[in-house]
Amino acid sequence: MRDGFIKVAAGTPEIKVADCAYNAQQCIQLMKQAAEQGVKVLCLPELCLTGYTCGDLFLQETLLRGAEEALETVLRETADLDMLTALGLPVRSGQDHKLYNCAAVICRGEILGLRPKVNIPNYGEFYEGRWFASGAGQEVTLSLCGDDLVDMSPRGLFACRSVPDLVVGVEICEDLWAPEPPSAALARAGATLILNLSASDEAAGKSSYRRALVAGQSARLVCGYVYANAGEGESTTDLVFSGHSMVAENGAVLAERRFVSGLTVSEIDLGRLTLERRRMNTFRPWGGDGDDWRCSFTLEAAETALTRPVSKNPFVPADRGDRRERCEEILTIAALGLKKRLAHTGARTAVVGLSGGLDSTLALLITARAMAMLGRPMTDITAVTMPCFGTTSRTKSNAQVLAERIGASFRTVDIGEAVRVHFRDIGQSMEDLSVTFENGQARERTQVLMDIANQAGGLVIGTGDLSELALGWATYNGDHMSMYAVNASIPKTLVRYLVAYAASEAEGRDPDMSAVLRDILDTTVSPELLPPSQGEIAKKTEDLVGPYELHDFFLYYAVRWGFPPRKVFRLALYALGDVYERETILKWLKNFYRRFFGQQFKRSCLPDGPKVGSLALSPRGDWRMPSDACAALWQAELESLS
């Protein structure tokens, strides 16, 4: 449970229709297996103690008595399990003499409460209205399993004392498919985890719709959602049940199984959910009478072993099939932003400083798309390479070839002499390879680009990416400045994939273009501001600030999700521990926080640029931070990890 993680599971037992004693043992077996795996919240299917497909047997006293006895057996044999479980059975009400399709929520051998199904389907293959009444508005106390004070409420919530962020709500099958799912009110009343006990039959194409419902509801409600579906053992007289079970969180399906029995296990990040709810002012708490029924329970504090997917590269689509579509989408969004800016300003040209590196390559590719959208010739792009003391022949050559393949106007402006004059003016020795030596070149390049843009009535297109902005890896009023920054919300790991995508797309129609893009991908990331060593790049960025793979990971979880350093470190070890040593990850995490806090002043005066993903650092949009914010709290937590 540390760091907000809680292990949950959906279970599908192999049952026998109407054999309640057998079904109880199958549920007990699954419950014990779940507990052994560290599961703290388990959801079992709808009517799993009897079977969903009992038909008119639901009206038989013998079956109803058998279901109650089965629940008594489950309570007795699982009393020592430190786990909340929801399982389904039919329940009689002595007040109105109706039968209700219920979820019994149990913990440590006690019934915490009953949650009745609200939406009773009676169409197509479903005939539940023949046997069950709707639980809407039912706020009653029943006698069940020897307990005369069992509450039944469709608004019932189950709140964990030991884990305050864990508040469980329950809905049953059709409730999710209805126009107004009860889970919406439950979430607004405080539920962070919704359990759905289901018996949804299988049909061709239905699983995709079901998956979309579960994922979509978890996104709308900013919650965890555990969906447990009936499977083997249900009657196949007219229907087949696949046991399609899922664990979802805020729009993402974390675990899923189909056509099998057993457990579907993952971990819900309650900390992530509660932070997102605090951030979203449109997620409003329930504004009703405030008397939603709550029952408290306690779980023992325990370490939650992670099994959920955590991507090494959270900004890059994990599914390779989806990656092409995502790359196209990002390039199009960025190009549309630039298209509007070029059209609005009446710019006659777009000026791009082309270094032969990844960032300027991506900026040029986006600029070319914008020009194509405007129906303008590629010659309206002015690509400028500005060699100086650190430029290698490889990057200079790649810059020229790339500009030629794009069809851009190409200029070379050697800034060496101008920088030497400037250094003489300020008394900077050519042997002093300090930050002044490097930044003097970067600022000269920006001056050249700005003046060329003035000459031609154009705009300077920025090349700096999101990762560099986070680390402050830019020369203030040098490459930090432009007239429109197309890469501003694209992190370095994604820049690489976008360029790789462009290389792949060009392979058939323009092999030379593809070849130069692949060579750029193979070139070491460097600002090339120090003299080369034996013709090779002398200053390698990742040797100085750390691997961008790590920094992008830190950026995603520390800024997008607001996780504390301890949790970011834990996730980094989990996702990247097979690539980097613990000490290495911690070293660069400390560097990330130091630079992120220390370099905010550069981000406070950024030029405009389009947001293309879930995170940006624009001072006018996603990120409002004072430039002199103190990092002491974050640093103290980092030191505790050493």
Secondary structure as the mmCIF struct_conf table of DSSP 4:
data_model
#
loop_
_struct_conf.conf_type_id
_struct_conf.id
_struct_conf.beg_label_comp_id
_struct_conf.beg_label_asym_id
_struct_conf.beg_label_seq_id
_struct_conf.end_label_comp_id
_struct_conf.end_label_asym_id
_struct_conf.end_label_seq_id
HELX_RH_3T_P HELX_RH_3T_P1 ARG A 2 GLY A 4
STRN STRN1 PHE A 5 THR A 12
TURN_TY1_P TURN_TY1_P1 VAL A 17 ALA A 18
HELX_RH_AL_P HELX_RH_AL_P1 CYS A 20 GLU A 36
TURN_TY1_P TURN_TY1_P2 GLN A 37 GLY A 38
BEND BEND1 LYS A 40 LYS A 40
STRN STRN2 VAL A 41 CYS A 43
TURN_TY1_P TURN_TY1_P3 GLU A 46 THR A 50
TURN_TY1_P TURN_TY1_P4 TYR A 52 THR A 53
HELX_RH_3T_P HELX_RH_3T_P2 GLY A 55 LEU A 59
HELX_RH_AL_P HELX_RH_AL_P2 GLU A 61 GLU A 77
TURN_TY1_P TURN_TY1_P5 THR A 78 ASP A 80
STRN STRN3 LEU A 84 ARG A 92
TURN_TY1_P TURN_TY1_P6 GLY A 94 ASP A 96
STRN STRN4 LEU A 99 CYS A 107
TURN_TY1_P TURN_TY1_P7 ARG A 108 GLY A 109
STRN STRN5 GLU A 110 PRO A 116
BEND BEND2 TYR A 123 TYR A 123
TURN_TY1_P TURN_TY1_P8 GLY A 124 GLU A 125
HELX_RH_3T_P HELX_RH_3T_P3 GLU A 128 ARG A 130
TURN_TY1_P TURN_TY1_P9 TRP A 131 TRP A 131
TURN_TY1_P TURN_TY1_P10 ALA A 136 GLY A 137
STRN STRN6 VAL A 140 LEU A 144
TURN_TY1_P TURN_TY1_P11 CYS A 145 GLY A 146
STRN STRN7 ASP A 147 MET A 152
TURN_TY1_P TURN_TY1_P12 PRO A 154 ARG A 155
STRN STRN8 LEU A 157 CYS A 160
BEND BEND3 ARG A 161 VAL A 163
TURN_TY1_P TURN_TY1_P13 PRO A 164 ASP A 165
STRN STRN9 VAL A 167 ILE A 172
TURN_TY1_P TURN_TY1_P14 CYS A 173 CYS A 173
HELX_RH_AL_P HELX_RH_AL_P3 GLU A 174 TRP A 177
BEND BEND4 ALA A 178 GLU A 180
HELX_RH_AL_P HELX_RH_AL_P4 PRO A 182 ARG A 188
TURN_TY1_P TURN_TY1_P15 ALA A 189 GLY A 190
BEND BEND5 THR A 192 THR A 192
STRN STRN10 LEU A 193 SER A 198
TURN_TY1_P TURN_TY1_P16 ALA A 204 GLY A 205
HELX_RH_AL_P HELX_RH_AL_P5 LYS A 206 ARG A 220
TURN_TY1_P TURN_TY1_P17 LEU A 221 VAL A 222
BEND BEND6 CYS A 223 CYS A 223
STRN STRN11 GLY A 224 ASN A 229
TURN_TY1_P TURN_TY1_P18 GLU A 232 GLY A 233
BEND BEND7 GLU A 234 GLU A 234
BEND BEND8 THR A 237 ASP A 238
STRN STRN12 SER A 245 GLU A 249
TURN_TY1_P TURN_TY1_P19 ASN A 250 GLY A 251
STRN STRN13 ALA A 252 ARG A 257
BEND BEND9 PHE A 259 PHE A 259
STRN STRN14 GLY A 262 ASP A 269
HELX_RH_AL_P HELX_RH_AL_P6 LEU A 270 ARG A 279
TURN_TY1_P TURN_TY1_P20 ASN A 281 THR A 282
HELX_LH_PP_P HELX_LH_PP_P1 ARG A 284 TRP A 286
BEND BEND10 GLY A 288 GLY A 288
BEND BEND11 GLY A 290 GLY A 290
STRN STRN15 ARG A 294 PHE A 297
BEND BEND12 ARG A 308 ARG A 308
BEND BEND13 LYS A 312 ASN A 313
TURN_TY1_P TURN_TY1_P21 PRO A 314 PHE A 315
BEND BEND14 VAL A 316 VAL A 316
BEND BEND15 ALA A 318 ALA A 318
HELX_RH_AL_P HELX_RH_AL_P7 ARG A 320 THR A 345
TURN_TY1_P TURN_TY1_P22 GLY A 346 GLY A 346
BEND BEND16 ARG A 348 ARG A 348
STRN STRN16 ALA A 350 GLY A 353
BEND BEND17 GLY A 356 GLY A 357
HELX_RH_AL_P HELX_RH_AL_P8 LEU A 358 LEU A 374
TURN_TY1_P TURN_TY1_P23 GLY A 375 GLY A 375
HELX_RH_3T_P HELX_RH_3T_P4 MET A 378 ASP A 380
STRN STRN17 ILE A 381 THR A 385
TURN_TY1_P TURN_TY1_P24 PHE A 389 GLY A 390
HELX_RH_AL_P HELX_RH_AL_P9 SER A 393 ILE A 406
TURN_TY1_P TURN_TY1_P25 GLY A 407 GLY A 407
STRN STRN18 SER A 409 THR A 412
HELX_RH_AL_P HELX_RH_AL_P10 GLY A 416 ILE A 426
TURN_TY1_P TURN_TY1_P26 GLY A 427 GLY A 427
TURN_TY1_P TURN_TY1_P27 MET A 430 GLU A 431
BEND BEND18 SER A 434 SER A 434
HELX_RH_AL_P HELX_RH_AL_P11 VAL A 435 ALA A 456
TURN_TY1_P TURN_TY1_P28 GLY A 457 GLY A 457
STRN STRN19 LEU A 459 GLY A 462
HELX_RH_AL_P HELX_RH_AL_P12 LEU A 466 LEU A 471
TURN_TY1_P TURN_TY1_P29 GLY A 472 GLY A 472
BEND BEND19 ALA A 474 ALA A 474
TURN_TY1_P TURN_TY1_P30 TYR A 476 HIS A 480
BEND BEND20 MET A 483 MET A 483
STRN STRN20 TYR A 484 ALA A 485
TURN_TY1_P TURN_TY1_P31 VAL A 486 SER A 489
HELX_RH_AL_P HELX_RH_AL_P13 LYS A 492 ALA A 506
TURN_TY1_P TURN_TY1_P32 GLU A 507 ARG A 509
HELX_RH_AL_P HELX_RH_AL_P14 PRO A 511 LEU A 521
TURN_TY1_P TURN_TY1_P33 ASP A 522 ASP A 522
BEND BEND21 THR A 523 THR A 523
HELX_LH_PP_P HELX_LH_PP_P2 THR A 524 VAL A 525
BEND BEND22 LEU A 530 LEU A 530
STRN STRN21 SER A 533 SER A 533
TURN_TY1_P TURN_TY1_P34 GLN A 534 GLY A 535
STRN STRN22 GLU A 536 GLU A 536
BEND BEND23 ALA A 538 ALA A 538
HELX_RH_AL_P HELX_RH_AL_P15 THR A 541 VAL A 545
HELX_RH_AL_P HELX_RH_AL_P16 TYR A 548 LEU A 555
HELX_RH_PI_P HELX_RH_PI_P1 TYR A 556 ARG A 560
BEND BEND24 TRP A 561 TRP A 561
HELX_RH_AL_P HELX_RH_AL_P17 PRO A 565 LEU A 576
TURN_TY1_P TURN_TY1_P35 GLY A 577 VAL A 579
BEND BEND25 TYR A 580 TYR A 580
HELX_RH_AL_P HELX_RH_AL_P18 ARG A 582 GLY A 598
TURN_TY1_P TURN_TY1_P36 GLN A 599 GLN A 599
HELX_RH_AL_P HELX_RH_AL_P19 GLN A 600 ARG A 603
TURN_TY1_P TURN_TY1_P37 SER A 604 CYS A 605
HELX_LH_PP_P HELX_LH_PP_P3 LEU A 606 ASP A 608
BEND BEND26 GLY A 613 SER A 614
TURN_TY1_P TURN_TY1_P38 PRO A 619 ASP A 622
TURN_TY1_P TURN_TY1_P39 SER A 627 ASP A 628
HELX_RH_AL_P HELX_RH_AL_P20 ALA A 632 LEU A 641
#
